[in-house]
Amino acid sequence: MNKKLIWGFGSLGLLIFFLILALAWMHGQIRGLDYQLQQNQKAIQELRDETFRLTNRLNDLIQIGHELRSMPLWDVPLRATLAIDQIIIDESHQHRNIELTAGLIASVIRIESAGGHRSISKADCYGLMQLLPTTAIPILTKMGFNVAYGDDIKELLFVPTVNVLCGIHELVRLRTLHLGQGIDSWHVTLMAYLYGPGVPGLAYSQKIIFQRETMRERGIT
């Protein structure tokens, strides 16, 4: 009888042992499934965030593209126009810390040239953002172009994408310079863009700021 009890208790203990092992295995499997579920949920959320970002970018590109094409003198080929759309969106996002917006860049283009990529001013400023060669040459050099003061770069400044990149870089340079001097005013930066530092041009900057606000009302930030 004692042997039977011992055998019975032994069998029961063995059964409990295997049951505990099974429960531990099941618990591990459940934890693994829970972890996998969390990872899947994280991946789904990241996919949603990326979709949202891409949707917003597409909307931004559509809006800025529509704004550029609506300019009175816009004569830029479609392929270059699409490239300009991307440049404006990318540069405005990259420099949002200094409050450079796509609407502001487009406003400068509208006020400066009305979209005429071969526009020439009385002061010999060229292209969409009306750049002086002396202003553009150091920027072009940093961009990798083999140019120097005294070179005739007019045709280069008539290239829409090159002109817009140069203009944006000049706006960023001036804005950064003024912020470093404690001057947080786009009016001052835009006056410097038009006339050079220290020369008044409030009416000009007011036109661009007003144009930017108009674009904001149409959803272009």
C-alpha positions as CSV (number, residue, x, y, z in Angstrom):
1,M,0.0,0.0,0.0
2,N,2.8,2.4,0.8
3,K,4.5,1.6,-2.4
4,K,1.3,2.4,-4.3
5,L,1.0,5.7,-2.4
6,I,4.5,6.5,-3.2
7,W,4.1,5.6,-6.8
8,G,0.8,7.6,-6.9
9,F,2.4,10.7,-5.4
10,G,5.4,10.3,-7.6
11,S,3.2,10.1,-10.7
12,L,1.2,13.0,-9.5
13,G,4.4,15.0,-8.9
14,L,5.7,14.1,-12.3
15,L,2.4,15.1,-13.8
16,I,2.5,18.4,-12.0
17,F,6.1,19.0,-13.1
18,F,5.1,18.4,-16.7
19,L,2.1,20.6,-16.3
20,I,4.2,23.4,-14.9
21,L,6.6,23.0,-17.9
22,A,3.6,23.1,-20.3
23,L,2.3,26.2,-18.6
24,A,5.7,27.9,-18.7
25,W,6.0,27.0,-22.4
26,M,2.5,28.4,-23.0
27,H,3.3,31.5,-21.0
28,G,6.5,32.0,-23.1
29,Q,4.5,31.5,-26.3
30,I,1.9,34.0,-25.2
31,R,4.6,36.6,-24.3
32,G,6.2,36.0,-27.6
33,L,2.9,36.5,-29.4
34,D,2.3,39.6,-27.3
35,Y,5.7,41.0,-28.2
36,Q,5.1,40.2,-31.9
37,L,1.7,41.9,-31.7
38,Q,3.3,45.0,-30.2
39,Q,5.9,45.0,-32.9
40,N,3.2,44.6,-35.6
41,Q,1.2,47.5,-34.0
42,K,4.4,49.6,-33.9
43,A,5.1,48.8,-37.6
44,I,1.5,49.7,-38.5
45,Q,1.7,53.0,-36.7
46,E,5.0,53.8,-38.4
47,L,3.4,53.0,-41.7
48,R,0.5,55.2,-40.9
49,D,2.8,58.0,-39.9
50,E,4.8,57.6,-43.1
51,T,1.6,57.6,-45.2
52,F,0.5,60.7,-43.4
53,R,3.8,62.4,-44.1
54,L,3.9,61.4,-47.7
55,T,0.3,62.5,-48.1
56,N,1.1,65.9,-46.6
57,R,4.1,66.2,-48.9
58,L,2.1,65.4,-51.9
59,N,-0.5,68.0,-50.9
60,D,2.3,70.5,-50.4
61,L,3.8,69.7,-53.8
62,I,0.4,70.0,-55.5
63,Q,-0.3,73.4,-53.8
64,I,3.1,74.9,-54.5
65,G,3.0,73.6,-58.1
66,H,-0.4,75.2,-58.6
67,E,0.8,78.5,-57.2
68,L,3.9,78.6,-59.4
69,R,1.9,77.8,-62.6
70,S,-0.5,80.5,-61.8
71,M,2.2,83.2,-62.0
72,P,1.6,85.6,-64.9
73,L,4.9,85.0,-66.7
74,W,5.5,81.4,-65.7
75,D,7.3,79.8,-68.7
76,V,9.3,77.0,-67.1
77,P,9.2,73.6,-68.7
78,L,7.2,71.0,-66.8
79,R,10.1,68.8,-65.8
80,A,12.0,71.8,-64.3
81,T,8.7,73.0,-62.6
82,L,8.4,69.6,-60.9
83,A,12.0,69.9,-59.7
84,I,11.4,73.4,-58.4
85,D,8.3,72.2,-56.5
86,Q,10.5,69.6,-54.7
87,I,13.3,72.1,-54.1
88,I,11.0,74.6,-52.5
89,I,9.3,72.0,-50.3
90,D,12.6,70.4,-49.3
91,E,14.4,73.6,-48.5
92,S,11.5,75.1,-46.6
93,H,11.3,71.9,-44.4
94,Q,15.1,71.9,-43.9
95,H,15.1,75.5,-42.8
96,R,11.9,75.7,-40.9
97,N,13.9,76.5,-37.8
98,I,14.4,80.0,-39.3
99,E,10.8,80.2,-40.4
100,L,11.5,79.9,-44.1
101,T,8.3,78.6,-45.7
102,A,7.3,77.4,-49.1
103,G,4.9,80.3,-49.3
104,L,7.6,82.9,-48.7
105,I,9.9,81.4,-51.4
106,A,7.0,81.4,-53.9
107,S,6.1,84.9,-52.9
108,V,9.7,86.1,-53.6
109,I,9.5,84.5,-57.1
110,R,6.1,86.1,-57.8
111,I,7.2,89.6,-56.7
112,E,10.7,89.4,-58.3
113,S,9.9,88.0,-61.7
114,A,6.2,86.9,-61.8
115,G,7.6,83.6,-62.9
116,G,9.6,84.6,-65.9
117,H,12.7,82.5,-65.7
118,R,14.6,84.6,-68.3
119,S,13.6,87.9,-66.6
120,I,16.3,90.6,-66.5
121,S,15.9,93.7,-64.3
122,K,17.3,97.2,-64.9
123,A,19.9,96.4,-62.3
124,D,21.0,93.3,-64.2
125,C,19.4,90.8,-61.9
126,Y,18.6,87.5,-63.6
127,G,16.0,84.8,-63.5
128,L,13.1,83.7,-61.3
129,M,14.6,85.1,-58.0
130,Q,16.4,88.0,-59.7
131,L,20.0,87.4,-58.6
132,L,23.0,89.5,-59.2
133,P,26.0,87.5,-60.6
134,T,28.1,88.9,-57.7
135,T,25.6,87.5,-55.3
136,A,25.2,84.2,-57.0
137,I,28.9,83.3,-57.7
138,P,29.9,82.4,-54.1
139,I,26.8,80.4,-53.7
140,L,27.4,78.6,-57.0
141,T,31.0,77.9,-56.0
142,K,29.7,76.2,-52.8
143,M,27.3,74.2,-54.9
144,G,30.2,72.8,-56.9
145,F,30.1,75.0,-60.0
146,N,33.4,76.1,-61.5
147,V,32.8,79.9,-61.7
148,A,34.6,83.0,-60.5
149,Y,34.0,86.7,-60.3
150,G,34.0,88.2,-63.7
151,D,32.6,85.2,-65.4
152,D,29.5,85.6,-67.5
153,I,27.0,83.4,-65.6
154,K,23.8,84.8,-67.1
155,E,22.8,81.6,-68.9
156,L,23.5,79.6,-65.7
157,L,21.2,81.9,-63.8
158,F,18.5,81.4,-66.4
159,V,18.4,77.7,-65.4
160,P,15.3,77.7,-63.2
161,T,16.4,75.1,-60.6
162,V,19.9,76.7,-60.2
163,N,18.4,80.1,-59.8
164,V,15.8,79.0,-57.2
165,L,18.5,77.2,-55.2
166,C,20.8,80.2,-55.3
167,G,18.0,82.5,-54.2
168,I,16.9,80.3,-51.3
169,H,20.5,80.0,-50.1
170,E,20.9,83.7,-50.2
171,L,17.6,84.2,-48.2
172,V,18.9,81.6,-45.7
173,R,22.3,83.3,-45.4
174,L,20.7,86.7,-44.8
175,R,18.1,85.4,-42.4
176,T,20.7,83.5,-40.4
177,L,23.0,86.6,-40.3
178,H,20.2,88.8,-39.0
179,L,19.0,86.3,-36.4
180,G,22.7,86.2,-35.2
181,Q,22.5,90.0,-34.8
182,G,19.3,89.7,-32.8
183,I,17.1,90.9,-35.7
184,D,14.1,88.6,-36.0
185,S,12.4,90.3,-38.9
186,W,11.7,89.0,-42.4
187,H,11.1,92.6,-43.5
188,V,14.8,93.3,-42.8
189,T,15.9,90.1,-44.5
190,L,13.8,90.8,-47.6
191,M,15.0,94.4,-47.7
192,A,18.6,93.1,-47.7
193,Y,17.7,90.6,-50.4
194,L,16.5,93.3,-52.6
195,Y,18.9,96.2,-51.9
196,G,21.7,94.9,-49.7
197,P,22.2,95.3,-46.0
198,G,21.2,98.6,-44.5
199,V,19.2,100.0,-47.4
200,P,15.5,100.6,-46.8
201,G,12.9,98.9,-48.9
202,L,9.9,98.4,-46.7
203,A,7.3,98.6,-49.5
204,Y,9.0,95.7,-51.3
205,S,9.2,93.5,-48.2
206,Q,5.6,94.3,-47.3
207,K,4.5,93.1,-50.8
208,I,6.1,89.7,-50.2
209,I,4.8,89.4,-46.7
210,F,1.3,90.3,-47.9
211,Q,1.7,87.8,-50.8
212,R,2.8,85.1,-48.3
213,E,-0.3,85.7,-46.1
214,T,-2.5,85.5,-49.2
215,M,-0.9,82.1,-49.9
216,R,-1.5,81.0,-46.3
217,E,-5.2,81.7,-46.8
218,R,-5.1,79.3,-49.7
219,G,-3.4,76.6,-47.6
220,I,0.2,77.1,-48.6
221,T,2.3,77.5,-45.5
